[in-house]
Amino acid sequence: MAHFSNLIDIAGPDAPHAFDTVPLQPRTDDLDKLCQVCHGHGQWNTQIDLASFRSSRTVCQFCHGEGWVETGQDLVGVPDIVISPQGYPMWVVRHCRPEEDGVPAKKGPLAAGAA
């Protein structure tokens, strides 16, 4: 049986309805500031049905879904896929400095102390 649908596409994290039904991520580990892209959500809607609130989401590539970023020189865990010794792919957490992964360490408004 068909139901009423009001499906809209969302262009990015600054669009209306981007964070509808997306909870804020709790601060974990020692990350310093809320992500300036996703504002602490870690993900946002790319498509949402305003009638049923079913949605498709994308993970924030700036904070890797954490919702928080490191502004200093501490190592940050980044999810990655490697080939195991047995020859099959497996998930690991790679630790690197923020600037090594493309995340600015001491640049922009996060390092200046802006929220």
N, C-alpha and C positions, 0 to 999 in steps of 0.2 A: 504494500500500500504506500503510495507516494505521500510525502508530507511537504508542507510549506517550507520554502527555502529562500534565504536572502544572502546568497554567497557573494563575498567581495574579495578582491585580490588586494594585498598590502605590499606597497613598494619597499618599505624598509622600516627601521626602528623609529623613525620620526613621524611615520604616518599615523593617522587616527586608527584606533582599534588594534595597534601593534601589540600592546601588552594586555589586552582584555583576557582575563582568566589565566594569565601567566604570573605565578607567584614570585616574590623576591627571593633570591638565594641567600641563605644564611652565610655569615662570614665564617670561613673555615681556614685552618692553618694560620699563617701569619700574613696574609695578603692585606695590603694597606688601604686602598680606596675603592669605592664603587666604580665599576667600569663606566667610562664616559660614553660608550656606544649603546649598551643595553640598559644602563642605569640600574644595575644590580639584579636584573632578571636572568641573565645568562642565555636567553633565547627570546624570540619574538614570533608572532604569528605572521605567516606569509599568505595565508588564506583563512578566512573565517566565515562561518555561516551565522549570521546575526539572529536567526530564528532558533537554532538549536545549540549554538556556541561550540559546535565541533570545529576544530581548526587543524591546519598544517603549520608546523613551526620549523624554524631554522636556528641552529646554534650560533651564538656570537663567536666570530673568529678572533676578535680582539682579546677576549678573556677566556676563550675555550669553554664557554658554558659555566664558568665559575661565578660570574656576576661581580667578581672582585679582581683587582689587578695589583701587581707588585710595582711600587714606584722607586724602590731602592735597588740594591745589588744582590738581594737574596735569590737563591735558586727557585725556579718555578717548575712545577710538574706539568708536563704537556703529554696528553695521550698520543701514542704513536703505534704503528704496526711494524713488526720486524719478522724476519724468517727465523723460526726456531731451529735448533740443531737437527731436528728430525725432518726439516724441510717444509713445514706448514706455517702459515702466518699466525701470529698471536699478538694480542694487545699487551703493551707495556706502558709504563710512565717514564718518559724521558725527562731528566732534570737539566735545565739550562738557565742561563742568565736571561732576563727579559729581552735584552737587545739582540740576543742570538736567534730568537724566535720571531723577530719582527715587531715585538711590542716595545715601544719606547720606554726606557728606564727612567730618565730624569728630564724628559722633555714634555712640553705641553702643560695644560692646566692641572693635571693630577699631581705632578711633582711640585707645582707652585703652592699647593695647599688648598686649591679650590675644590669644592665638593662636587 
